[in-house]
Amino acid sequence: MNRLQRSVSSRLNEWRKDQWSATLESLDPQNQSLWKMTKRLMRVLTPSPPLFNPGGLAISASEKAEALADNLESQFQPVTVPSVPTVIEMVDVALRSYFISPASEPQLTTPDEVNTAITSVKVSKAPGPNGIPNTALKHLPKRAVSNLTCVFNAVLRTHHLPQAWKHASVISLLKPGKDSALPSSYRPISLLDTIGKLLEKILLA
């Protein structure tokens, strides 16, 4: 799986370079495309403002990341006391029933089912830690889809999800109308790996 992931990442980089070369060759001073591209490339990005936290002013990227992480840690604490006893009891009954019932063979997936799941993914979604976007999945050849099917079926047989698919890239987005200098004004979103989310889509189907 790691070898296939590296191969996909390498080919994806080659594809991006080819797309960029084709874009540069298509620029024409006559139709304003050259000027528009120059204007876009020369645009200066505005740095994010400093963050105020109890430890002082966070200015560098690492300090801001720590400030946001501390704020999230203070918000998301494990619940030690069940707040809804009826829900806890319902979960306990379901778990006891699951452990008592005999194990059954998992229903395996097929290349056609994987292809259908790939077709339904949205290309506008941001990639996770592996950097592979959904656009790359839609361009996979049949052999790659077959290999991906083998990986998914191995997960179903062994009941083991790869550790890499359990990790996410957390990005903080400023809430509308909130003070950008306060860490509490940002909400987090988690970007999971596209291949792991593809398996989830197949399981749900």
N, C-alpha and C positions, 0 to 999 in steps of 0.2 A: 504493500500500500504506500509506504514511504517512497519507494522507487518510482511508482506511478505518479505520486504527487509532485516529486521533483521534476519528472518529465513534463507534466502538464504546466508547471510553473515556468520551465525553460521555454516551452513552445509558446506560452502566453506572452512572455517577454519578447520573443521574436515577432509574434503577431503585432504587438504594440509598436515595435520599431518599424515594421512594414507599413502599418497604418499611418504613423507619423511621417515617414518618407513620402508616402503617397499624398498626404495632406500638403506637405511643403512643395511638392512638384506641381500641385494643382493651383497654387497661389498665382494670381494674375494682377498686376498693377492696374489693368484696365477696368476691372469690375469691383474694385475696392476690397477684394478679399485679402490682398497683401497688407493693406493698411489696417484692416480689422484684426488680423492675426497679430500684427506688431503691437497694436494698442492693447490687446489682451495679454500678451507676454510681458509687456512693460508695466503692467498694473502692479502697484505696490500693495501688498497685503497689510492690513491694519492689525498690529499685534493685539492679543487679548489683554484686557486691563488687569492690573494686580488684584489679588484677592485678599480680603481681610479675614484673618482667623485668629483664634485666641493666642497662638504662638507668635504673632506678628504679621508683617506684610509679606505675602508670597509674590515674588516677582518672576523668578525663572520658571521654566516649564516643569522642572522636577518639583519645585516647591508648590506650584499650583496643583500638580497631580497629587501630592501628599495632602494638601488642604482639602481637595475634593474627596480623596479616599477617607480621610478622617471624618468628614461630614457624613458620608455614606455609612461608615461604620457605626456612627452614633444613631443613625436612623434605623438601620436594619439589624436589630438584635434578636437572637433566638428567643422564642416564646417558651418559657419554662412551665407556666400554668395554663392548662387548657381553658379557653374562654367559652367554648360551646361543648358541654359534656355529651350532648346527643350526637354531635358529629364525631367525636372521639370514639364513642361506643359503636357507631356505624362502621368506622374504619377498622376497629378491632374485630368486629364480626366478619367483615370482608376478608381480613388477613387470616383469621382462623380457618375460614372456609377454603381459602387459597392453599394454605399449607397442608390441609387434610386431603384435598383432592389429588388424585394421582397425576403425575407429570405426563404431558402429551407431547407428541412430536410437533415442532413448530411448522407453520405453513410457510414454505420458502417462497421467495420472489422469483421473477423471471426477467430476462432482458426486455421483453415487451412492456412489462409493468414499470421497470426502471425508466424506459424511454418515455412512457406516458407521464411519469412523475417529472422528468426533466422538461418535457414540453410545457408543463403547467407552471413552472417556476417563473418568477418575475425577474427580468434582467435589471431592473432599477434598484434591487436590493444590494446593500453594501456587503462586501465579503467579510469573513471572520479572520481569525489569526493566520490561516494558511494563505490568505490573499487571493484565492481562486474565486472569481466572480461567477455568477450564474450564466453569463454569456459564454464562458469557456465550456460549461457543461453542455450547453446547447450545440456545441461544435465537436463533441466527442465522437470519434469513429465507432463502428460497431464492436471492434475488438476491445476498445476501452470500456464500453458499456457492459460487455460480457465479463470483463475482469472486475468491474465495479459490482456486478451482480454476485460474483463469487465472494467478494468481500462482505457484502450485505448478508448473504446466506451463512457465511462463517460466523457473523455476529449473532444471527438467529439460532444457530446450532449450539454455540458455546455460551449463549446468554452473557456475552462480555462485550461492552461498548468500548471502543478504543479511547484511551485517556485523553487524546488530543481533541476528541469531539465533545468533551465535557468542559473545555475551556472556552472563554469568550473574551473578546476585546470590548471593554467598557468605555463608552464615549459619553461625555456630559454635554447636554444641550441646554442653552439658556431658556428659561420659561418666559413666555410673552409678558412684557410689562414689568419684569422683575429687575432688581438692582444687580448689574453684572459684576459688582465687586464683592458680592456675598456668595460663599460656596453653597448655601442653602437655596440659591436662586436657580440652580442647575438640576436637571433631572437626568438620570442615567439611562442609557439603552445598551443592551448587550448584543454584540454581533457574534453569532456562532458560525462555525465552519459550514460552508454550503453543502458539503457531502453529508455531514451529520444531519443537517436539516432535511436533506433529500431522503435519508432513511426514515426519519420521523414521518414524512409525508406518506411514504409507502406503508408504514405501520398503521397510520390512521386510516388509510384506504382499505 
